[in-house]
Amino acid sequence: SAVISQKPSRDICQRGTSLTIQCQVDSQVTMMFWYRQQPGQSLTLIATANQGSEATYESGFVIDKFPISRPNLTFSTLTVSNMSPEDSSIYLCSVLLQGSYTEAFFGQGTRLTVV
Amino acid sequence: GQSLEQPSEVTAVEGAIVQINCTYQTSGFYGLSWYQQHDGGAPTFLSYNALDGLEETGRFSSFLSRSDSYGYLLLQELQMKDSASYFCAFEYNFNKFYFGSGTKLNVKP
């Protein structure tokens, strides 16, 4: 298993500002992902965080809006830029561990409210 | 395109058996996963089916029929702590998952 620390756990931000969310894992990680979840709804994959290179974004998500860094195997950040109320959501970090390519572990999420 | 359907809500009594169905549509398919999420909590992994058939893990079982683009999660001997949302997700590309909207399971005494 893995312990995933995600910070902050929640935040209320003004529109037009940016928020950076951190994800730290205590185990050997092969892959890291960022998801978005509207409360009570499905999880949507934003991007795959690649170590030392640009993230791979899913359709509908762009680097200018959601820049992602992954400087090492166990740490990643997601920035939500130039926020609007439509960005209000829960953002989740997810990882796959060495030896397991089907069981994803999730952080507790960051609940973001944009006002 | 991609789509996934599962019931929005299911109610059952403690000790009973409940089945949550999942039908999907996708051009790429590697396997089907199930996750449990309690209110305010992180999704936690329950199962992954790559091949047709039934996989059993304790009180939970998961089934997949690739030809029918269909799967289900079976929960036996329901307990109050099983009240949660259950998400079906298909792997459409290596390690990339498309999640359904979730099924809220209410277990009543």
Interface residues (C-beta under 8 A of the other chain):
Chain A: I4 M31 F33 G40 Q41 S42 L43 T44 L45 T48 E58 L92 L96 Y101 T102 E103 A104 F105 F106 G107 Q108 G109
Chain B: G31 S33 Y35 G41 A42 P43 T44 F45 Y48 A50 S85 F87 A89 E91 N95 K96 F97 Y98 F99 G100 S101 G102 K104
